[in-house]
């Protein structure tokens, strides 16, 4: 595994999209909590409580969700080490205290009554070892559970989402969420299993068709593998050789999408100029320019991706359509 792991930015990128977070919580929150929440009104709170010292070990996200019993805060702690931390409940206690202080200060700054909203600790665990730390802070005090001192313990429960290789993900999940989570399940498996998974993933995209529609999930999966595995390039190359036709189809459809966007942009620019110099002439030039910009920009992007995959100069020129001089000008060769 690489020293610089890509687990937490991968999850944060996925769940920073409001629609993705709603789907995620709809799937993985307990029913007794979901029935009280209005998840479609969920909002991401742009705030972190992880110190610089602990960012190597933890990441966090926070959501505000209205409910029938009032607003709640869902505080997600992402535990991305390969093993769990025995002190996670102690650390959570500190983070929860910070969240409540943040709430209090927020209310004071607005001169409002200081009503605190309940905070639900949600632990996203992605370790090798099975979680056996329990689901509440009180589990850290086995000797006093039945003693008179129990009332002095600030107990809280957590909602645990354990993403290990045994967890079955519902195939009814949207494709981009399903595979962004499943690649994380796969990353701790053997090299052979990762190759099999990547092969199946590419075949699934082939069966779905319209590669451009799934360009983002493909990009996310490849970037995650490259950020997490030392031999990611070798694995990707091995699968690519088997599935070269599919890879080339992806490049072609992504290029077509870029051309389409270039056309739209060109028409837009052409219409603006048309007001001054004549609508017909402006649109014609705008379309032509948009096509040129879109085709060339996507060709450069395709060439860079192919170069990163260690494809030959001949293949890069053949597929991207760029000349060797243009490749040199763009710093690709």
C-alpha positions in Angstrom: 0.0 0.0 0.0 1.2 3.5 -0.7 2.1 5.8 2.2 -0.4 8.4 1.1 -3.7 6.7 1.2 -6.7 8.0 -0.9 -9.5 6.5 1.2 -10.7 9.6 3.0 -10.7 12.0 0.0 -12.4 9.3 -2.0 -15.3 9.1 0.5 -15.4 12.8 1.1 -15.6 13.5 -2.7 -18.5 10.9 -2.9 -20.5 12.1 0.1 -19.9 15.8 -0.4 -22.4 15.6 -3.2 -25.7 16.2 -1.5 -27.7 13.8 -3.6 -25.1 11.0 -2.9 -25.3 11.6 0.8 -29.1 11.4 0.8 -29.0 8.1 -1.1 -26.2 6.8 1.3 -28.2 7.6 4.4 -31.4 6.3 3.0 -29.6 3.0 2.4 -27.5 2.7 5.6 -29.2 4.6 8.4 -31.3 2.4 10.8 -35.0 2.4 10.1 -36.0 3.9 13.5 -33.9 7.0 12.7 -34.8 7.3 9.1 -38.6 7.3 9.8 -38.2 10.5 11.8 -35.9 12.4 9.4 -36.7 14.4 6.2 -33.6 13.2 4.3 -34.5 15.1 1.1 -33.8 18.3 3.0 -30.3 17.2 4.2 -27.6 19.9 4.0 -23.8 19.5 4.2 -22.2 21.6 6.9 -18.9 22.9 5.8 -17.0 22.4 9.1 -14.3 20.0 10.3 -13.3 19.2 13.9 -10.2 17.1 13.2 -6.9 18.7 14.3 -4.0 18.8 11.9 -2.3 16.2 14.1 -5.1 13.7 13.7 -5.9 14.2 10.0 -3.5 11.4 9.2 -5.8 9.0 11.0 -9.3 10.5 10.7 -11.6 12.5 8.4 -15.0 13.9 9.2 -18.1 15.3 7.6 -21.2 16.8 9.1 -24.8 17.0 7.9 -27.8 19.0 9.2 -31.0 17.0 8.7 -34.5 18.3 9.7 -36.9 15.8 11.3 -40.3 15.4 12.8 -38.8 15.8 16.3 -36.6 18.7 15.3 -33.3 19.3 13.6 -30.4 16.8 14.1 -26.7 16.9 13.3 -25.2 13.7 11.8 -21.5 13.8 12.5 -19.6 11.2 10.3 -16.2 10.1 11.5 -14.2 8.2 8.8 -11.8 5.7 10.4 -9.6 4.8 7.4 -6.7 3.0 9.1 -6.2 -0.6 8.2 -6.9 -1.4 11.9 -9.3 0.2 14.3 -8.2 2.6 17.0 -8.9 1.5 20.6 -9.4 5.2 21.5 -12.0 6.0 18.9 -14.8 6.5 21.5 -12.5 8.8 23.5 -11.7 10.8 20.4 -15.4 10.8 19.4 -16.3 12.2 22.8 -13.9 15.1 22.1 -15.3 15.7 18.6 -18.9 15.6 19.9 -18.0 18.2 22.5 -16.5 20.4 19.8 -19.7 20.0 17.7 -21.9 21.1 20.7 -19.6 24.1 21.4 -19.8 25.1 17.7 -23.6 24.9 18.0 -23.6 27.0 21.2 -21.3 29.7 19.6 -23.4 29.8 16.5 -26.6 30.4 18.5 -24.8 33.1 20.6 -23.6 34.9 17.5 -27.2 35.1 16.2 -28.5 36.2 19.7 -30.7 33.2 19.7 -31.7 31.0 22.6 -29.1 28.3 23.0 -31.1 25.2 22.1 -28.7 22.4 21.1 -29.5 19.9 18.4 -28.8 16.2 19.1 -25.7 14.9 17.3 -25.7 11.4 15.9 -22.1 9.9 15.7 -21.8 7.9 12.5 -18.6 5.9 12.2 -17.5 4.8 8.7 -15.0 2.0 9.4 -12.8 0.7 6.6 -10.3 -1.5 8.4 -9.0 -5.0 7.9 -9.9 -6.2 11.4 -13.6 -6.8 12.3 -15.0 -4.1 14.5 -15.5 -5.5 18.1 -15.4 -2.3 20.2 -19.1 -2.2 20.8 -21.5 0.5 19.8 -21.5 2.8 22.8 -19.1 4.7 25.0 -20.3 2.6 28.1 -18.7 -0.5 26.5 -15.3 1.0 27.4 -16.3 0.6 31.2 -17.1 -3.1 31.6 -16.3 -3.1 35.3 -18.7 -0.3 36.2 -21.7 -1.1 34.0 -23.7 -2.3 37.0 -22.2 0.0 39.6 -23.5 3.2 41.2 -20.9 5.2 39.2 -22.6 4.5 35.9 -24.6 7.7 36.1 -21.4 9.7 35.9 -20.4 8.3 32.6 -21.4 10.6 29.6 -22.6 7.7 27.5 -23.5 7.9 23.7 -24.1 5.3 21.0 -22.7 5.3 17.5 -24.1 4.1 14.2 -21.5 1.9 12.7 -21.0 1.4 8.9 -18.4 -1.3 8.5 -17.2 -1.5 4.9 -15.4 -4.8 4.9 -15.1 -7.4 2.2 -18.0 -9.4 3.7 -20.6 -6.6 3.5 -23.1 -7.1 0.7 -24.0 -3.9 -1.2 -27.3 -3.6 -2.8 -27.2 -3.6 -6.6 -30.1 -1.3 -6.5 -27.7 1.5 -5.5 -26.9 4.0 -8.3 -23.9 2.7 -10.3 -21.5 5.5 -9.2 -22.2 4.9 -5.5 -22.1 1.1 -5.7 -18.7 1.0 -7.4 -17.1 3.8 -5.4 -17.9 1.8 -2.3 -17.2 -1.6 -3.8 -13.7 -0.6 -5.0 -12.9 0.2 -1.3 -14.0 -3.2 -0.3 -11.8 -4.7 -2.9 -8.6 -2.7 -2.2 -7.5 -4.9 0.7 -7.8 -8.2 -1.3 -5.1 -10.0 -3.2 -3.7 -8.7 -6.5 -5.4 -11.4 -8.4 -8.8 -10.6 -6.8 -8.3 -6.9 -7.6 -7.7 -7.7 -11.2 -10.8 -9.9 -11.4 -12.9 -7.1 -9.8 -11.5 -4.5 -12.2 -12.2 -6.8 -15.2 -15.8 -7.3 -14.0 -16.2 -3.6 -13.4 -15.1 -2.8 -17.0 -17.4 -5.5 -18.4 -20.3 -4.0 -16.4 -19.7 -0.6 -18.0 -19.6 -2.3 -21.4 -22.9 -3.9 -20.8 -24.4 -0.6 -19.6 -23.2 1.1 -22.8 -22.8 4.8 -23.4 -19.5 5.1 -21.7 -19.5 8.8 -21.5 -22.4 8.6 -19.0 -20.2 6.6 -16.7 -16.9 8.5 -17.3 -16.9 10.0 -13.8 -17.3 6.6 -12.0 -14.6 5.1 -14.2 -12.3 8.1 -13.4 -13.0 7.9 -9.6 -12.3 4.1 -9.5 -9.0 4.4 -11.5 -7.8 7.4 -9.4 -8.6 5.5 -6.2 -6.7 2.5 -7.3 -3.7 4.7 -8.4 -3.7 6.5 -5.0 -4.0 3.3 -2.9 -1.8 0.6 -4.6 1.8 0.7 -5.5 1.3 -1.6 -8.4 -1.9 0.1 -9.7 -0.4 1.0 -13.1 0.6 -2.7 -13.7 -2.9 -3.9 -12.7 -4.7 -1.4 -14.9 -2.4 -2.2 -17.9 -3.0 -5.9 -17.5 -6.7 -5.5 -17.6 -6.5 -2.9 -20.3 -4.7 -5.3 -22.6 -7.5 -7.8 -22.2 -10.2 -5.2 -22.6 -8.5 -2.8 -25.1 -11.6 -2.5 -27.3 -13.7 -1.4 -24.3 -11.1 1.2 -23.2 -10.9 2.6 -26.7 -14.7 2.8 -26.8 -14.6 4.8 -23.6 -12.1 7.2 -25.1 -14.2 7.6 -28.2 -17.4 8.3 -26.4 -15.7 10.7 -24.0 -14.3 12.5 -27.0 -17.7 12.7 -28.6 -19.1 14.2 -25.4 -16.4 16.8 -25.4 -17.2 17.7 -29.0 -20.8 18.0 -28.1 -19.9 20.4 -25.2 -17.6 22.3 -27.5 -20.5 22.7 -30.0 -22.8 24.0 -27.3 -20.2 26.5 -26.1 -19.4 27.5 -29.6 -23.1 28.1 -30.4 -23.4 30.1 -27.2 -20.4 32.3 -28.1 -21.6 32.6 -31.7 -25.0 33.8 -30.6 -23.4 36.5 -28.4 -21.3 37.8 -31.3 -24.3 37.5 -33.6 -26.0 40.3 -31.8 -23.1 42.6 -32.9 -22.1 41.2 -36.2 -25.1 39.3 -37.4 -26.7 36.2 -35.9 -26.1 33.9 -38.8 -22.4 34.7 -39.3 -21.7 34.6 -35.6 -23.3 31.2 -35.1 -21.4 29.7 -38.0 -18.1 30.9 -36.7 -19.0 30.0 -33.1 -19.9 26.5 -34.1 -16.7 26.0 -36.1 -14.6 27.5 -33.3 -16.4 25.4 -30.6 -15.9 22.2 -32.5 -12.2 23.0 -33.0 -11.7 23.9 -29.3 -13.7 20.9 -28.1 -12.0 18.4 -30.4 -8.5 19.6 -29.7 -9.0 19.9 -25.9 -10.4 16.4 -25.6 -7.7 15.0 -27.9 -5.1 16.5 -25.6 -6.9 15.0 -22.5 -7.1 11.6 -24.2 -3.4 11.7 -25.1 -2.5 12.5 -21.5 -4.5 9.6 -20.2 -3.0 7.3 -22.7 0.5 8.5 -21.9 -0.2 7.9 -18.2 -1.2 4.3 -19.1 2.2 3.9 -20.8 0.7 3.4 -24.3 3.0 3.7 -27.3 3.6 6.9 -29.2 2.1 5.3 -32.3 -1.1 4.4 -30.4 -1.4 7.9 -28.9 -1.0 9.6 -32.3 -3.4 7.1 -33.9 -6.2 7.3 -31.4 -5.9 11.0 -30.3 -5.4 12.3 -33.9 -2.7 14.7 -32.7 0.6 15.0 -34.4 3.9 14.4 -32.7 4.6 18.1 -32.8 1.3 18.9 -31.1 2.1 16.3 -28.4 5.5 17.9 -27.8 3.9 21.4 -27.7 1.5 20.1 -25.0 4.4 18.5 -23.1 3.0 15.0 -23.4 6.1 13.5 -25.1 
